[in-house]
Structures are given as C-alpha cells and as structure tokens.
Amino acid sequence: MKETSALNGYEIRYNLLTEARVIIYDNWNAAKHEAQSMADFDKCPVKYPPPPTAEDITALAEALYAFVQKKS
C-alpha cells in the first residue's frame, strides 16, 4: 500500500506561488513573441511588454489560493 501525505500550508502556498510564476512568465513570453511577430523592423523597434513583477506573481498566487479555498 502506498502511503500519501497531505501537504502542509507552507508547501501549498509554495506550490501556488511557483505555479503563478510559471503562468505569469508563460503569458509574458507569449506577449513578447507576439510583439516581435507584429513589429515592422524597418519602421520601428519592437515594443516589448514590461516584465512581470513580484507583485504580479503574488497577486495571481493569492487568486489561485482563494480559488482552492472555495467550497462550492
């Protein structure tokens, strides 16, 4: 029989923070690639989106945590 252990609160928050970082950076990289593909290199330079901040990542992690806590 395989033993399973529940994650403690710190592990849950760490995992959500990590997942939020991955989501934020995936979206940012997609936006960068879109900006590159839409740019007219002869007329103007590429205008990249601003990089994500720690606050962006924390806000998404908090939203994910709120979703997980929802009991509906």
mmCIF file of the C-alpha atoms, coordinates in Angstrom:
data_MODEL
# 
_entry.id   MODEL 
# 
loop_
_atom_site.group_PDB 
_atom_site.id 
_atom_site.type_symbol 
_atom_site.label_atom_id 
_atom_site.label_alt_id 
_atom_site.label_comp_id 
_atom_site.label_asym_id 
_atom_site.label_entity_id 
_atom_site.label_seq_id 
_atom_site.pdbx_PDB_ins_code 
_atom_site.Cartn_x 
_atom_site.Cartn_y 
_atom_site.Cartn_z 
_atom_site.occupancy 
_atom_site.B_iso_or_equiv 
_atom_site.pdbx_formal_charge 
_atom_site.auth_seq_id 
_atom_site.auth_comp_id 
_atom_site.auth_asym_id 
_atom_site.auth_atom_id 
_atom_site.pdbx_PDB_model_num 
ATOM 1  C CA . MET A 1 1  ? 0.000   0.000  0.000   1.00 0.00 ? 1  MET A CA 1 
ATOM 2  C CA . LYS A 1 2  ? 1.338   3.408  -0.965  1.00 0.00 ? 2  LYS A CA 1 
ATOM 3  C CA . GLU A 1 3  ? 1.438   5.990  1.776   1.00 0.00 ? 3  GLU A CA 1 
ATOM 4  C CA . THR A 1 4  ? 0.382   9.507  0.911   1.00 0.00 ? 4  THR A CA 1 
ATOM 5  C CA . SER A 1 5  ? 0.910   12.582 2.961   1.00 0.00 ? 5  SER A CA 1 
ATOM 6  C CA . ALA A 1 6  ? -1.011  15.800 2.807   1.00 0.00 ? 6  ALA A CA 1 
ATOM 7  C CA . LEU A 1 7  ? 0.850   18.977 2.037   1.00 0.00 ? 7  LEU A CA 1 
ATOM 8  C CA . ASN A 1 8  ? 1.185   21.461 4.851   1.00 0.00 ? 8  ASN A CA 1 
ATOM 9  C CA . GLY A 1 9  ? 0.178   25.103 4.431   1.00 0.00 ? 9  GLY A CA 1 
ATOM 10 C CA . TYR A 1 10 ? 3.688   26.234 3.548   1.00 0.00 ? 10 TYR A CA 1 
ATOM 11 C CA . GLU A 1 11 ? 4.004   23.630 0.806   1.00 0.00 ? 11 GLU A CA 1 
ATOM 12 C CA . ILE A 1 12 ? 0.621   24.548 -0.641  1.00 0.00 ? 12 ILE A CA 1 
ATOM 13 C CA . ARG A 1 13 ? 1.497   28.243 -0.734  1.00 0.00 ? 13 ARG A CA 1 
ATOM 14 C CA . TYR A 1 14 ? 4.921   27.499 -2.216  1.00 0.00 ? 14 TYR A CA 1 
ATOM 15 C CA . ASN A 1 15 ? 3.365   25.347 -4.942  1.00 0.00 ? 15 ASN A CA 1 
ATOM 16 C CA . LEU A 1 16 ? 0.781   28.016 -5.737  1.00 0.00 ? 16 LEU A CA 1 
ATOM 17 C CA . LEU A 1 17 ? 3.466   30.687 -5.859  1.00 0.00 ? 17 LEU A CA 1 
ATOM 18 C CA . THR A 1 18 ? 5.545   28.541 -8.202  1.00 0.00 ? 18 THR A CA 1 
ATOM 19 C CA . GLU A 1 19 ? 2.546   27.837 -10.436 1.00 0.00 ? 19 GLU A CA 1 
ATOM 20 C CA . ALA A 1 20 ? 1.662   31.542 -10.516 1.00 0.00 ? 20 ALA A CA 1 
ATOM 21 C CA . ARG A 1 21 ? 5.230   32.373 -11.584 1.00 0.00 ? 21 ARG A CA 1 
ATOM 22 C CA . VAL A 1 22 ? 5.075   29.826 -14.389 1.00 0.00 ? 22 VAL A CA 1 
ATOM 23 C CA . ILE A 1 23 ? 1.720   31.153 -15.617 1.00 0.00 ? 23 ILE A CA 1 
ATOM 24 C CA . ILE A 1 24 ? 2.829   34.793 -15.465 1.00 0.00 ? 24 ILE A CA 1 
ATOM 25 C CA . TYR A 1 25 ? 6.115   34.138 -17.305 1.00 0.00 ? 25 TYR A CA 1 
ATOM 26 C CA . ASP A 1 26 ? 4.454   31.924 -19.915 1.00 0.00 ? 26 ASP A CA 1 
ATOM 27 C CA . ASN A 1 27 ? 1.987   34.724 -20.652 1.00 0.00 ? 27 ASN A CA 1 
ATOM 28 C CA . TRP A 1 28 ? 4.771   37.317 -20.722 1.00 0.00 ? 28 TRP A CA 1 
ATOM 29 C CA . ASN A 1 29 ? 6.876   35.242 -23.107 1.00 0.00 ? 29 ASN A CA 1 
ATOM 30 C CA . ALA A 1 30 ? 3.861   34.758 -25.387 1.00 0.00 ? 30 ALA A CA 1 
ATOM 31 C CA . ALA A 1 31 ? 3.275   38.522 -25.387 1.00 0.00 ? 31 ALA A CA 1 
ATOM 32 C CA . LYS A 1 32 ? 6.960   39.122 -26.218 1.00 0.00 ? 32 LYS A CA 1 
ATOM 33 C CA . HIS A 1 33 ? 6.805   36.717 -29.148 1.00 0.00 ? 33 HIS A CA 1 
ATOM 34 C CA . GLU A 1 34 ? 3.599   38.350 -30.376 1.00 0.00 ? 34 GLU A CA 1 
ATOM 35 C CA . ALA A 1 35 ? 5.216   41.786 -30.155 1.00 0.00 ? 35 ALA A CA 1 
ATOM 36 C CA . GLN A 1 36 ? 8.172   40.508 -32.166 1.00 0.00 ? 36 GLN A CA 1 
ATOM 37 C CA . SER A 1 37 ? 5.980   38.971 -34.843 1.00 0.00 ? 37 SER A CA 1 
ATOM 38 C CA . MET A 1 38 ? 3.840   42.119 -35.146 1.00 0.00 ? 38 MET A CA 1 
ATOM 39 C CA . ALA A 1 39 ? 6.770   44.539 -35.313 1.00 0.00 ? 39 ALA A CA 1 
ATOM 40 C CA . ASP A 1 40 ? 7.740   46.227 -38.533 1.00 0.00 ? 40 ASP A CA 1 
ATOM 41 C CA . PHE A 1 41 ? 11.506  46.133 -38.111 1.00 0.00 ? 41 PHE A CA 1 
ATOM 42 C CA . ASP A 1 42 ? 12.099  48.662 -40.898 1.00 0.00 ? 42 ASP A CA 1 
ATOM 43 C CA . LYS A 1 43 ? 9.927   51.376 -39.361 1.00 0.00 ? 43 LYS A CA 1 
ATOM 44 C CA . CYS A 1 44 ? 10.039  50.973 -35.584 1.00 0.00 ? 44 CYS A CA 1 
ATOM 45 C CA . PRO A 1 45 ? 11.724  48.888 -32.923 1.00 0.00 ? 45 PRO A CA 1 
ATOM 46 C CA . VAL A 1 46 ? 9.917   46.109 -31.092 1.00 0.00 ? 46 VAL A CA 1 
ATOM 47 C CA . LYS A 1 47 ? 7.935   47.340 -28.082 1.00 0.00 ? 47 LYS A CA 1 
ATOM 48 C CA . TYR A 1 48 ? 8.095   44.550 -25.545 1.00 0.00 ? 48 TYR A CA 1 
ATOM 49 C CA . PRO A 1 49 ? 5.622   44.296 -22.660 1.00 0.00 ? 49 PRO A CA 1 
ATOM 50 C CA . PRO A 1 50 ? 7.036   45.191 -19.261 1.00 0.00 ? 50 PRO A CA 1 
ATOM 51 C CA . PRO A 1 51 ? 8.411   42.223 -17.356 1.00 0.00 ? 51 PRO A CA 1 
ATOM 52 C CA . PRO A 1 52 ? 6.303   40.753 -14.573 1.00 0.00 ? 52 PRO A CA 1 
ATOM 53 C CA . THR A 1 53 ? 6.832   41.968 -11.049 1.00 0.00 ? 53 THR A CA 1 
ATOM 54 C CA . ALA A 1 54 ? 6.831   40.116 -7.752  1.00 0.00 ? 54 ALA A CA 1 
ATOM 55 C CA . GLU A 1 55 ? 3.511   41.828 -7.043  1.00 0.00 ? 55 GLU A CA 1 
ATOM 56 C CA . ASP A 1 56 ? 2.025   40.355 -10.257 1.00 0.00 ? 56 ASP A CA 1 
ATOM 57 C CA . ILE A 1 57 ? 3.102   36.875 -9.224  1.00 0.00 ? 57 ILE A CA 1 
ATOM 58 C CA . THR A 1 58 ? 1.886   37.295 -5.637  1.00 0.00 ? 58 THR A CA 1 
ATOM 59 C CA . ALA A 1 59 ? -1.497  38.606 -6.795  1.00 0.00 ? 59 ALA A CA 1 
ATOM 60 C CA . LEU A 1 60 ? -2.035  35.599 -9.046  1.00 0.00 ? 60 LEU A CA 1 
ATOM 61 C CA . ALA A 1 61 ? -0.887  33.201 -6.311  1.00 0.00 ? 61 ALA A CA 1 
ATOM 62 C CA . GLU A 1 62 ? -3.406  34.782 -3.928  1.00 0.00 ? 62 GLU A CA 1 
ATOM 63 C CA . ALA A 1 63 ? -6.165  34.416 -6.541  1.00 0.00 ? 63 ALA A CA 1 
ATOM 64 C CA . LEU A 1 64 ? -5.242  30.750 -7.038  1.00 0.00 ? 64 LEU A CA 1 
ATOM 65 C CA . TYR A 1 65 ? -5.245  30.203 -3.270  1.00 0.00 ? 65 TYR A CA 1 
ATOM 66 C CA . ALA A 1 66 ? -8.680  31.831 -2.970  1.00 0.00 ? 66 ALA A CA 1 
ATOM 67 C CA . PHE A 1 67 ? -9.950  29.503 -5.689  1.00 0.00 ? 67 PHE A CA 1 
ATOM 68 C CA . VAL A 1 68 ? -8.559  26.447 -3.885  1.00 0.00 ? 68 VAL A CA 1 
ATOM 69 C CA . GLN A 1 69 ? -10.190 27.515 -0.609  1.00 0.00 ? 69 GLN A CA 1 
ATOM 70 C CA . LYS A 1 70 ? -13.588 27.988 -2.256  1.00 0.00 ? 70 LYS A CA 1 
ATOM 71 C CA . LYS A 1 71 ? -16.036 25.363 -1.065  1.00 0.00 ? 71 LYS A CA 1 
ATOM 72 C CA . SER A 1 72 ? -18.612 25.469 -3.864  1.00 0.00 ? 72 SER A CA 1 
# 
